[in-house]
Amino acid sequence: MRVLVTGATGYVGGRLVPRLLERGHRVRVLVRDPARLQGRPWAQAVEAIQGTLEDPKALRKALEGVEAAYYLVHVMLSEARFQEAEERQAHTFAQTAREAGLRHVVYLGGLLPKGATPSAHLRSRARVGEILRAHLPATEFRAGPIVGSGSASFEMVRYLTERLPVMLTPRWVLNPVSPIAIRDILSYLLLALERGPSGVVEVGAPPLTFKAMMETYAQVRGLKRLILPVPVLAPRLAALWVGLVTPIPNRLALPLVEGILHPLVADTAKAQALFPEVSPIPYRRAVELALERIALGEVETRWSGALQGPSYHLEDREGIIREVRSLPVKAPPEALYRVYASLGGERGWLVWNWAWAVRGGIDRLLGGPGLRRGRRHPTELLPGEAVDFWRVEAVEPPRLLRLRAEMRLPGRAWLEWRALPEGEGSRLVQTAYFEPLGLFGLLYWWLLYPIHARIFSDLARTIAREAEALAGRAT
């Protein structure tokens, strides 16, 4: 089929696209920024249309000749009034798709609690499903926590369990939930094309409590953990605690926490009847597979890759302060690139790591991401994914890497490296850019410049030394 995928750079969409291609489907993707596709193994195999779900013109172009479409976009993490935005986008997509004659839309939503009021986030997801089903032939999969390498639900359980030997938890961690492995979600999404519109289909593995999810993770890792449910901790307080202990930011932790305030157990009878080929693997096996992927460095997509900060790009114009360092390096550009493209995450920043940690801690206190997001892969980078409190804005191996700051700042900032061929070696050009916001932004830059100058100078020299050592080992 010719298939449209929205949300192709997100956690689920980024894994679905290559599997659709493997099955012989012709894939078109609707993306806000086509640069986000660069570096993905499947980028050249898809047709990319630039636009958003609120752009009827772009939608008409994206839907032309398409037989089925996947609706995998959720904006609730990037907009304060997410419910209005999600409803508006769903209406625009549904109306445009109906006019285009779309025969099937496949939507991934969330399970709803039985006999209880769902959270605002779950209500919004359900509302999107209602709109799509009202206008189009649809299949709406409703799933609980998705478990896989790099998923937000898995990372929350992982970090809580790894870091806290003893946990005082809210009593609602005893509520049963139906988690599901990412591989099973992908199987359902792929098979939906063959089955055709099926209405609402709840999916999930055998249910267990969130407490049992953490205990199971501990067993797989060989850890001893004591979990004590207590009748305290409001959802927002629990979300703040999750945001403090794990890489998950508060704005994502809150919907995850609210999702287990009530039992979320899937009624899988319909799924078993329609998709007998899929037998969801137990939660324990999903954890084992996720840990195997992480150990092998084979994390395809990560939750932080889908979260977007302010939408801006570096422009060469007046008002931007530049701090440039240029060094000759006795190593090829490839060696330089390998060094600076592997900064951040578990490796750290080579120099002044304590200062980076302090800056990350301050950023977290101010509501920013801090250093907790890490990075998806230790050496590979894709446009748009997170590296600590940076976002990859441009990456062109083996020459260029530019990071855009997402920490709390009185202005906009970038950090860029270029590896330029020079004689038998290369030249490293490291540039820090800052666009101050008002007088406070200027004061911020000049007050911290003595510290920044030392850090950036040491960083450039260390990158050069590491590249030369790397080139020496290669010879």
Solvent accessible surface area in square Angstrom, and as a share of the most:
residue,aa,sasa,rsa
1,M,83,0.37
2,R,61,0.22
3,V,0,0.00
4,L,0,0.00
5,V,0,0.00
6,T,1,0.00
7,G,18,0.17
8,A,1,0.01
9,T,24,0.14
10,G,14,0.13
11,Y,25,0.10
12,V,18,0.10
13,G,1,0.01
14,G,4,0.04
15,R,13,0.05
16,L,0,0.00
17,V,0,0.00
18,P,28,0.18
19,R,61,0.22
20,L,0,0.00
21,L,43,0.21
22,E,143,0.64
23,R,118,0.43
24,G,61,0.58
25,H,32,0.14
26,R,135,0.49
27,V,6,0.04
28,R,19,0.07
29,V,0,0.00
30,L,10,0.05
31,V,9,0.05
32,R,155,0.56
33,D,41,0.21
34,P,49,0.31
35,A,33,0.26
36,R,29,0.10
37,L,10,0.05
38,Q,94,0.42
39,G,61,0.58
40,R,21,0.08
41,P,134,0.84
42,W,17,0.06
43,A,15,0.12
44,Q,177,0.79
45,A,64,0.49
46,V,20,0.11
47,E,76,0.34
48,A,44,0.34
49,I,11,0.05
50,Q,116,0.51
51,G,11,0.11
52,T,37,0.21
53,L,8,0.04
54,E,65,0.29
55,D,53,0.27
56,P,58,0.36
57,K,158,0.67
58,A,9,0.07
59,L,0,0.00
60,R,128,0.47
61,K,122,0.52
62,A,0,0.00
63,L,3,0.01
64,E,120,0.54
65,G,59,0.57
66,V,12,0.07
67,E,47,0.21
68,A,1,0.00
69,A,0,0.00
70,Y,0,0.00
71,Y,4,0.02
72,L,21,0.10
73,V,37,0.21
74,H,55,0.24
75,V,13,0.07
76,M,21,0.09
77,L,33,0.16
78,S,61,0.39
79,E,69,0.31
80,A,103,0.80
81,R,171,0.62
82,F,24,0.10
83,Q,75,0.33
84,E,88,0.39
85,A,1,0.01
86,E,6,0.02
87,E,60,0.27
88,R,112,0.41
89,Q,9,0.04
90,A,0,0.00
91,H,56,0.25
92,T,26,0.15
93,F,0,0.00
94,A,0,0.00
95,Q,79,0.35
96,T,7,0.04
97,A,0,0.00
98,R,135,0.49
99,E,135,0.61
100,A,49,0.38
101,G,52,0.50
102,L,10,0.05
103,R,150,0.55
104,H,10,0.04
105,V,0,0.00
106,V,0,0.00
107,Y,1,0.00
108,L,13,0.06
109,G,2,0.02
110,G,6,0.05
111,L,2,0.01
112,L,40,0.20
113,P,13,0.08
114,K,126,0.53
115,G,94,0.90
116,A,37,0.28
117,T,100,0.58
118,P,28,0.18
119,S,18,0.12
120,A,30,0.24
121,H,22,0.10
122,L,24,0.12
123,R,105,0.38
124,S,5,0.03
125,R,58,0.21
126,A,11,0.09
127,R,92,0.33
128,V,4,0.02
129,G,0,0.00
130,E,75,0.33
131,I,3,0.02
132,L,1,0.00
133,R,82,0.30
134,A,80,0.62
135,H,41,0.18
136,L,10,0.05
137,P,61,0.38
138,A,9,0.07
139,T,0,0.00
140,E,2,0.01
141,F,1,0.00
142,R,33,0.12
143,A,7,0.06
144,G,13,0.13
145,P,24,0.15
146,I,29,0.15
147,V,2,0.01
148,G,4,0.04
149,S,2,0.02
150,G,3,0.03
151,S,4,0.03
152,A,16,0.12
153,S,12,0.08
154,F,2,0.01
155,E,3,0.01
156,M,7,0.03
157,V,1,0.00
158,R,49,0.18
159,Y,43,0.16
160,L,11,0.06
161,T,0,0.00
162,E,53,0.24
163,R,124,0.45
164,L,31,0.15
165,P,78,0.49
166,V,85,0.49
167,M,8,0.03
168,L,110,0.55
169,T,11,0.06
170,P,9,0.06
171,R,129,0.47
172,W,45,0.16
173,V,4,0.03
174,L,71,0.35
175,N,30,0.15
176,P,48,0.30
177,V,0,0.00
178,S,2,0.01
179,P,1,0.00
180,I,1,0.01
181,A,4,0.03
182,I,15,0.08
183,R,116,0.42
184,D,11,0.06
185,I,1,0.01
186,L,6,0.03
187,S,36,0.23
188,Y,5,0.02
189,L,1,0.00
190,L,12,0.06
191,L,17,0.08
192,A,0,0.00
193,L,7,0.03
194,E,111,0.50
195,R,84,0.31
196,G,16,0.16
197,P,69,0.43
198,S,18,0.12
199,G,25,0.24
200,V,43,0.24
201,V,0,0.00
202,E,25,0.11
203,V,0,0.00
204,G,5,0.05
205,A,7,0.05
206,P,86,0.54
207,P,71,0.45
208,L,38,0.19
209,T,35,0.20
210,F,13,0.05
211,K,43,0.18
212,A,28,0.22
213,M,2,0.01
214,M,1,0.00
215,E,56,0.25
216,T,18,0.11
217,Y,0,0.00
218,A,4,0.03
219,Q,115,0.51
220,V,39,0.22
221,R,103,0.38
222,G,67,0.64
223,L,47,0.23
224,K,185,0.78
225,R,58,0.21
226,L,94,0.47
227,I,9,0.05
228,L,73,0.36
229,P,34,0.21
230,V,37,0.21
231,P,112,0.70
232,V,94,0.54
233,L,45,0.22
234,A,60,0.47
235,P,38,0.24
236,R,165,0.60
237,L,93,0.46
238,A,7,0.06
239,A,3,0.03
240,L,99,0.49
241,W,112,0.39
242,V,9,0.05
243,G,2,0.02
244,L,107,0.53
245,V,13,0.08
246,T,0,0.00
247,P,1,0.01
248,I,0,0.00
249,P,14,0.09
250,N,60,0.31
251,R,105,0.38
252,L,15,0.07
253,A,0,0.00
254,L,24,0.12
255,P,14,0.09
256,L,38,0.19
257,V,5,0.03
258,E,33,0.15
259,G,10,0.09
260,I,8,0.04
261,L,45,0.23
262,H,71,0.32
263,P,62,0.39
264,L,10,0.05
265,V,53,0.30
266,A,14,0.11
267,D,87,0.45
268,T,31,0.18
269,A,66,0.51
270,K,86,0.37
271,A,1,0.01
272,Q,115,0.51
273,A,81,0.63
274,L,55,0.27
275,F,0,0.00
276,P,95,0.60
277,E,100,0.45
278,V,16,0.09
279,S,92,0.59
280,P,30,0.19
281,I,36,0.18
282,P,78,0.49
283,Y,12,0.05
284,R,104,0.38
285,R,98,0.36
286,A,4,0.03
287,V,0,0.00
288,E,49,0.22
289,L,28,0.14
290,A,3,0.03
291,L,32,0.16
292,E,85,0.38
293,R,96,0.35
294,I,47,0.24
295,A,91,0.70
296,L,124,0.62
297,G,19,0.18
298,E,78,0.35
299,V,12,0.07
300,E,59,0.27
301,T,10,0.06
302,R,24,0.09
303,W,11,0.04
304,S,3,0.02
305,G,10,0.10
306,A,48,0.38
307,L,10,0.05
308,Q,61,0.27
309,G,24,0.23
310,P,85,0.53
311,S,99,0.64
312,Y,20,0.07
313,H,94,0.42
314,L,33,0.16
315,E,93,0.42
316,D,127,0.66
317,R,101,0.37
318,E,168,0.75
319,G,54,0.52
320,I,13,0.07
321,I,34,0.17
322,R,99,0.36
323,E,12,0.05
324,V,83,0.48
325,R,54,0.20
326,S,53,0.34
327,L,47,0.23
328,P,87,0.55
329,V,4,0.03
330,K,178,0.76
331,A,3,0.02
332,P,60,0.38
333,P,12,0.07
334,E,85,0.38
335,A,7,0.06
336,L,0,0.00
337,Y,23,0.09
338,R,150,0.55
339,V,6,0.04
340,Y,1,0.00
341,A,1,0.01
342,S,10,0.07
343,L,4,0.02
344,G,0,0.00
345,G,23,0.22
346,E,176,0.79
347,R,100,0.37
348,G,13,0.13
349,W,3,0.01
350,L,42,0.21
351,V,23,0.13
352,W,70,0.25
353,N,69,0.35
354,W,168,0.59
355,A,15,0.12
356,W,21,0.07
357,A,56,0.43
358,V,78,0.45
359,R,50,0.18
360,G,2,0.02
361,G,32,0.31
362,I,81,0.41
363,D,0,0.00
364,R,64,0.23
365,L,158,0.78
366,L,107,0.53
367,G,45,0.43
368,G,3,0.03
369,P,17,0.11
370,G,0,0.00
371,L,49,0.24
372,R,33,0.12
373,R,8,0.03
374,G,14,0.13
375,R,27,0.10
376,R,33,0.12
377,H,28,0.12
378,P,82,0.52
379,T,79,0.46
380,E,94,0.42
381,L,16,0.08
382,L,19,0.09
383,P,3,0.02
384,G,4,0.03
385,E,11,0.05
386,A,2,0.02
387,V,2,0.01
388,D,5,0.03
389,F,1,0.00
390,W,15,0.05
391,R,2,0.01
392,V,2,0.01
393,E,15,0.07
394,A,17,0.13
395,V,9,0.05
396,E,96,0.43
397,P,90,0.57
398,P,38,0.24
399,R,92,0.34
400,L,8,0.04
401,L,2,0.01
402,R,39,0.14
403,L,3,0.02
404,R,13,0.05
405,A,4,0.03
406,E,21,0.10
407,M,21,0.10
408,R,132,0.48
409,L,41,0.21
410,P,22,0.14
411,G,18,0.18
412,R,97,0.35
413,A,13,0.10
414,W,5,0.02
415,L,1,0.00
416,E,6,0.03
417,W,0,0.00
418,R,92,0.34
419,A,0,0.00
420,L,75,0.37
421,P,87,0.54
422,E,74,0.33
423,G,83,0.80
424,E,188,0.84
425,G,14,0.13
426,S,2,0.01
427,R,68,0.25
428,L,0,0.00
429,V,28,0.16
430,Q,2,0.01
431,T,7,0.04
432,A,6,0.05
433,Y,28,0.10
434,F,4,0.02
435,E,29,0.13
436,P,28,0.17
437,L,131,0.65
438,G,53,0.51
439,L,129,0.64
440,F,140,0.58
441,G,0,0.00
442,L,74,0.37
443,L,86,0.43
444,Y,39,0.15
445,W,11,0.04
446,W,149,0.52
447,L,135,0.67
448,L,55,0.27
449,Y,68,0.26
450,P,90,0.56
451,I,92,0.47
452,H,39,0.17
453,A,18,0.14
454,R,137,0.50
455,I,15,0.07
456,F,20,0.08
457,S,17,0.11
458,D,20,0.11
459,L,0,0.00
460,A,1,0.01
461,R,109,0.40
462,T,15,0.08
463,I,0,0.00
464,A,10,0.08
465,R,141,0.51
466,E,58,0.26
467,A,0,0.00
468,E,61,0.27
469,A,49,0.38
470,L,30,0.15
471,A,17,0.13
472,G,47,0.45
473,R,174,0.63
474,A,90,0.70
475,T,152,0.88
